[in-house]
């Protein structure tokens, strides 16, 4: 005798898809994009993808740790970049302790000001003045 439980366990032959006038469509919910909507001839079925998205998210953080930029990966390992290594790739115009009010030109040097900022100082104009003084002395 066949019981109702056997219908849940016993596979049955599938109807050839060409003989069934069915449709199948997937779309994202415009009001809630992480929700995938499966629509077919038998109904509409929303599938919330947020648990899968959260599962696949990376768990990393980056922070300044003393003189280092520390990257903590999701594998619980930390990688550090020394600040002096970073300084070689950061332009002067991006540093917070460099005065940005006057643009730099060729021949400029940095001089620490009383305000705690580095300011541009024109070495080429100084060299020109020293040369002029030297010429006057030699005359």
Residue pairs with C-beta under 8 A, 6 or more apart in sequence:
20 41
21 41
22 40
22 41
22 42
23 39
23 40
23 41
24 38
24 39
24 40
24 41
25 38
25 39
25 40
26 36
26 37
26 38
26 39
27 36
27 37
27 39
28 35
28 36
28 37
29 35
29 36
29 37
29 46
34 48
34 49
34 50
34 53
35 46
35 47
35 48
35 49
35 50
36 46
36 47
36 49
37 44
37 45
37 46
37 47
38 44
38 45
38 46
38 47
39 45
58 74
59 74
60 71
60 72
60 73
60 74
61 71
61 72
62 69
62 70
62 71
62 72
63 69
63 70
63 72
64 70
65 80
67 82
67 83
67 84
68 80
68 81
68 82
68 83
69 80
69 81
69 83
69 86
70 78
70 79
70 80
71 78
71 79
71 80
71 81
72 78
73 79
92 98
92 104
92 110
93 100
93 104
95 118
97 116
97 117
97 118
98 110
98 117
98 118
99 113
99 117
99 118
99 119
99 120
102 119
102 120
104 120
105 120
105 122
106 124
107 122
107 123
107 124
107 125
107 127
108 120
108 121
108 122
108 123
108 124
109 120
109 121
109 122
109 123
110 118
110 119
110 120
110 121
111 118
111 119
111 120
111 121
112 118
112 119
113 119
